[in-house]
Amino acid sequence: MKVGDLVEYKTWKAIITDKVNKGRPERDLFLYTLHFLGNPPEFLRRGHDGYFSGFQCWELELLSTGQPDESW
């Protein structure tokens, strides 16, 4: 997953706005920041910039990439 991809967190749709590697040299650990489309989940704490950070890839389902779909 990368910045610009559309993902789903539980039942909420969001766009990835940032991807940061918080891992060690021998193991990558990417954390994702999301911008939710519509109302965000009430139980999440919004960051100072209005985005939600700290998600890992196992929590997110990729819905579409940030690339144009040329099949149409």
C-alpha positions as CSV (number, residue, x, y, z in Angstrom):
1,M,0.0,0.0,0.0
2,K,1.1,3.5,-0.7
3,V,0.1,7.2,-0.4
4,G,-3.1,7.8,-2.4
5,D,-4.5,4.3,-2.1
6,L,-8.2,3.9,-1.1
7,V,-8.5,1.6,1.9
8,E,-11.1,0.4,4.3
9,Y,-10.7,0.3,8.0
10,K,-13.4,-1.9,9.4
11,T,-16.4,-0.3,7.5
12,W,-14.9,3.2,7.0
13,K,-13.3,4.2,3.8
14,A,-10.1,6.4,3.8
15,I,-7.2,7.5,1.7
16,I,-3.7,6.9,2.8
17,T,-2.0,10.3,3.2
18,D,1.4,9.2,4.7
19,K,3.5,6.1,5.1
20,V,6.4,5.9,7.6
21,N,8.8,3.1,8.3
22,K,9.1,2.7,12.1
23,G,10.9,-0.6,11.9
24,R,14.5,-1.6,12.4
25,P,17.0,-2.3,9.6
26,E,16.3,-6.1,9.8
27,R,12.5,-5.7,9.8
28,D,10.2,-3.1,8.2
29,L,7.2,-1.8,10.1
30,F,5.1,0.6,8.1
31,L,2.6,2.8,9.8
32,Y,-0.1,4.6,7.7
33,T,-1.9,7.9,8.2
34,L,-5.5,8.0,6.9
35,H,-7.9,10.7,5.8
36,F,-11.4,9.3,6.2
37,L,-14.1,10.0,3.6
38,G,-17.2,11.1,5.4
39,N,-17.4,10.9,9.2
40,P,-14.4,9.1,10.9
41,P,-14.9,6.5,13.6
42,E,-15.8,8.3,16.9
43,F,-13.5,6.0,18.9
44,L,-10.3,7.2,17.1
45,R,-8.3,10.1,18.3
46,R,-7.7,12.7,15.6
47,G,-4.1,14.0,15.2
48,H,-3.2,17.6,15.5
49,D,-3.3,17.9,11.7
50,G,-6.8,16.4,11.4
51,Y,-5.6,13.0,10.1
52,F,-5.4,9.7,11.9
53,S,-2.1,7.9,12.1
54,G,-0.7,4.7,13.4
55,F,-2.5,2.1,11.3
56,Q,-0.7,-1.1,10.2
57,C,-1.3,-2.9,6.9
58,W,-3.1,-5.8,8.6
59,E,-5.8,-3.4,9.8
60,L,-6.5,-2.1,6.3
61,E,-8.2,-3.6,3.2
62,L,-6.9,-2.2,-0.1
63,L,-9.9,-1.1,-2.2
64,S,-8.1,0.6,-5.1
65,T,-4.6,2.0,-5.9
66,G,-3.9,5.6,-6.4
67,Q,-3.2,4.8,-10.1
68,P,-5.8,5.5,-12.8
69,D,-7.7,2.4,-14.0
70,E,-7.0,2.2,-17.7
71,S,-9.3,-0.8,-18.3
72,W,-12.1,1.5,-19.2
